[in-house]
Amino acid sequence: MEKSVKNKTCFALFYALAGCLALMVSLAPLSDLSAQQTQPKEEKQAASAPAGSPFDSLKKTYAGVNSLEASFRQKIFVSGIKKMRDFQGDFFFKRQKGFLWKYTKPKWKTFLYDGRYMWQDEEGKSFVIKNKVSREKTGGTFFDLIEDIARIDDIFKVKEHSIAGEMEYFELIPKKDSTVTIAKLWVDKKNLLKKIEIVEFTGNVNTIEFSDIRVNAPVSDAKFVYKADGVKDVVER
């Protein structure tokens, strides 16, 4: 039963997240979950910024991102069964082509967006899932990292903005009804997104940290094209 709950919950998180702006980037090692959710009292509030959006520097940096490749570590707290799930893998993005979440641990799994469809392939499964993506459902989940950063002012309002160590910290609330209740971002001094934490109304918490980030390095178009192996059935949803 736990396996069934796990599979359904993880898919819902990844697809509703959509598990995590193809406009984002590197993340450092994951700290204790409770520490992420409660910022230390001694943190200094960021100085008042001049007129404009507090996201201006972040958006300007990512506007120049045409391709991105990074390793990631993900932790998903599944509230329904009080379990923490750990994942590792690589993330690829190329503007006007799509993005790819390629999981390598604990088992092989991919979420490939080709600009129109999301393809989900998983080790041990006899079929591949093909979903037509709805921006209404995925917007604000940071599943499409770059796109959500570009539209961040339209999607979120700032609840808290402060300096956490060497990171700029944002706590955001969706402007419209969403499966997401709170989104937390940690941005480094180079205006690169280092960590994202998504809290859903279900109590599920999805945290992703990036490392080994390579911005605007060559990324093959072939990574964003699903190639059927002729063995697995394709199930459209």
N, C-alpha and C positions, 0 to 999 in steps of 0.2 A: 504494500500500500504506500509506504514511504517513497519507493522508487517512482510510483505513478504520480504522486503529489509533487515530487522533485522535478520530474520532467515537465509537467504542465506549468509549474510555477516559474521555472527557469525560462521556458519559451516565452511565457507572458512577459517576463521582465525584459528579455532581450528585444522582443518585438515591440513592447510598449515603452521602453526605457529612455524600446518597442517590442538585457541586459545592459549601449551607452554611447559632435558637431563636426563632421569630418574636418572641422576647423580647429581642432584642438591639438594638444601635443603632450609633452613629456610629463611623467609622474614619478615621484620618489617612492621609497618603500612605504608600505601601508602601516600606519600607526594603529594603536588600539581604537576600536570603533567608538567607544564612549568618549575618548579624548577628541575624536573628530567632531562629535556632535556638540560638545560643550567647549567653547573657546575660553582659555584662561582669562581671569579677571584682569591680570596685569597687562594684557595686550593693549597697546595704544591705539586709540581710534585714529583712522587715517585723517590727515589734514583735509580741510574742506577744499574740494577741487573747484576750479573756476567753472563758470557756467558751461554746461554741456553734460554729456553722459559720463558716468564713472567708467563705462565700458569703452570709451573712445580709443584708448591706447591698445587694448586687447583686440578690438575690431580692426584697427589699422594694421596691426601686426599680421593678423590672419587673412586680411584682404590680399596680402602678398604671398600667401601659401597656395601654390599650384599643385604641389604633391607633398605627401608626408608618409613617412614610414617609421614605426616605433614598436617597441616591445611593450607589453602591458601585463599588469597583474590585477586580477579582479577578485573581489570578495562580495558574495551575495548572502545577506542574512535573510533567511526565509522564515517570516514571522509565524506562519501556520504550524510549522513543525519545530520551531526554535532551533534551527540548524544553520551553521555557517558553511557556505560552499566556496571553495577556492579554485581559481582558474588562472592559467597563464597562456600567453600567445603573442601574436603580432598583428598590428593594425596597419592598413594601407589605405591611402586616399589619393585620388587624382581628380583634379577639377574637370567637370563635364564628362567624367567617365564613371565614377562611382566610388564605393569604399568596400573594404573587406576586413572583417574580424575573423582571424584565423587562429582558432584555439588549438593548443598542443598538449595541454595538461588540464585535468587528469586524463582526458582522452581527446582524440582528434574531432574537431567540429568546425564548420565554417558558416558565416553569415555574409553572403555576397550580395551587394546591391549594385545592379548594372545600369541604374538610371531610371528603371521602370519597375523591375521586379526584385524581390528579395528571395534569394535561394538559400535554403537551409539544408546542409548536408552533415551527417553525423556518423561517426564510427559505430559499426554494429547495427545500423539501420538499413533496411532493404529498399528504402525509398528516399527521394529528395523532395522537400516541400518548396513549392513555388508560390509566393504571395505577391499580389499587386500592392504596392506600398501607398498608403494614404498619409499625406503630410498632416492631415487633421489629427491622426492618431499618434504619429511619431514626433510631431513638432514639440519641442520643449523637453524631450527625454534625453537629448544629447546622443541618441543612437547615430544620427547623422551630425557628427560633431561640427564640421565647418559651417554647414547651413544654419544650425541653431545659433552659433556664435554671431553670424552675420545678422541674424534677426533677434538678438537677445533682448534689445530694448522693447520690441513688440511683444515678446513672450513673457518676460519677467519684470517684476519691480524689486528694488533692493530693500531688504529688511535690515541687513547689517553689512557694513563695509569697514574693515579694519586691517591692521597689520599684524600678522601672526608669525613672529620670528622674521625670517627673510622672505616670507610669502605675503602677497596681498590676498586677503580673504573676503569672499562675497557669500552672503546668505541670501537666497532669492526665493520669491514666492510667485507662482504663476498668476498672470493677470486674468486668465480664463480658467474655467473648470478643466481639471486634468487629473490623470491618475497620479501625477506628481504633486506632493504637498510642499516639499522643500527641496531646493537644489543648492549645493554648496560647492564653491569653486576655490581652488588655490592657484594663484598665478605668480610666477617668479619675476625677478627683476628685468628679465628680457621680454616680459609680457607674453610668456608662453604658459599655457594652461598645464599645470602639473598634476592636478588631481581633481576628480569629480566625485561627489557623493549625492546620490538621488534617493530621497525618502518618498515612498509611495503611501497612499491612503490605507493600504492593507497592512502597513507596518514593515513591509519588505524594505531593505536598505541595500543599494547597489553602489559599491565603491570601486573606482578604477584609477590606477596610477600608471603613468607612462615613464619609460626610460629609453635610452639609446635612440633619441629622436633624430631623424634625418629629414630636414625640410628642403624641399625643392631639389632633391636628388632624383635621378632618373628612375621612374617606375613604369614597368611595361604595361601597355594597355591590356595585354592578355590576362592580367590578374583580375580584371573586372568583367570577364566574359565566362559564363558558366559553360563548362564542357561536359556533356553527358558521357558516361563511361559505357553506356549500352547495357549495363548490368542492373542498375537501380531504376525503379519506376519513378516517374515524376508525378507528384500529387499536387494539383492546383487548388488553391483555397481563395 
